[in-house]
């Protein structure tokens, strides 16, 4: 586990944070199965402005962005992880786990009963993270439109 500080988006300037993360997206999303247009699409301003209370930024001791999570808790008490990204120099240091743990705890506090992520079938990093958290993996044919299959990673809450 690494020494990072988690800061909720609500404590930051939404527009400045979104812009800063998008400028560095090629690093944060390196190795991803997603193309650049899809990555940009994941960063809809809604997740920084209206849903910012669910998002968090991991900051290193020297103030560098180490990783971030975008998510939301739906009205039917489903905690949805919209996106998680960790800078390559911080991967395999527990950053994603800390971000997911914070989100799960917040969601549990709001009455969420499960956490779920939708990933592309070839996203081995997301599937490995899901396995570490004990998520159930299920295929979802056409989830993102015709011929756009996805995998659903679902885990009941609370996390241990």
Secondary structure, DSSP 8 states (H G I E B T S, - for coil): ----EEEEGGGS-HHHHHHHHHHTHHHHTTT-SS-HHHHHHHT-THHHHTSGGG-EEEE-TTS-EEEEEEEEE-TTSEEEEEEEEE-GGGTTTTHHHHHHHHHHHHHHHTT--EEEEEE-TT-HHHHHHHHHTT-EEEEETTTTSTT--EEEEEEESS--
